Amino acid sequence: MLGSLGTSIYRMLMDGVNVADFDAAERATVKTTIGGAVETARALQYSAVRVWLEAARQSAADCEPIVAQLKEALATVAPSRLH
């Protein structure tokens, strides 16, 4: 559940990232997961990669504390359900 929430937050944060130069499949891959963004970056060899890849990394990093706080909050409410 928390992993799905983290993925949803990543996708929300990536909505504002300009990937207009990519084809539809590349856009979807970049905005879906950080792994997809990294794999797409490896396949592409032009300067725009650095800009959106850094945005993807920052979006993924921003998700971690949010998910950790939610996990902590849930642990106080329903500790047996997190294991």
N, C-alpha and C positions, 0 to 999 in steps of 0.2 A: 504494500500500500504506500509506504513512504517513498519507495523508489519511483512509483508512478507519479506521485506528487512532485518529486524532484524533477522528473522529466517534463511534467506539465509546466513547472516554473521556468525551466530552461527554454522551452518552446515559447512561452510568453515573453521572456526577455529577448529572445532572438527575433521576435516579430519586427522590431525597429531596425534591424540590421539590413543594410542595403546589399542585396545579392542579385540585383537586377541584371547583371552581366552574365549570369549563369543560365543554363537551360533549366527547364522545369524539374527534371530529375535531380540535378545538382542542387537547386534551391531547396527542394524537399529534403534531401539528404543532409545538407548543412544545417537546416533549421530543426531537424528532428532530434538528433543526438549529438553530443560532443564527439563521439567516436566517428559518426558520419562526417562531421566537419573536418576532423583530422585526416580521415581517409581521402576526402575530396581535395584537401590542401596538398596531400602527397601527389595526387594525380595531376594537379594544375601547376603550372610554372610561370605565373606572372605576378606582378607587384601587388595587385588587389588582394591576394591571398592573405598577406600579413594583417591587413586591416580587419577583415571579417573573422579571421581565425582568432585574433586577439579578443574580439568581441565574443566569440563563442566560448573561449576559455574563461573570460570574465563572467559570462552568464552562468557557466557551470560552477565556477567558484562561488558566485553569489547564492546559488541554490543550497550549498552545503550547510551554512549556518541556519538557514530557514528550516531545512529538514531536521537538523539537530535540535533546534528549539521546539519544533513540533513533537519530535520523539520524546524529548524530556517532559513536555506538557502531558502527552498521552501516558507516559509512564506513571505520572502521579495520579491520573484518573483511572486507568485500567492497566496496571502493571502486568498482569498475567496474559494479556492479549498481545503483547509485543514479542513474545518468545516463540 
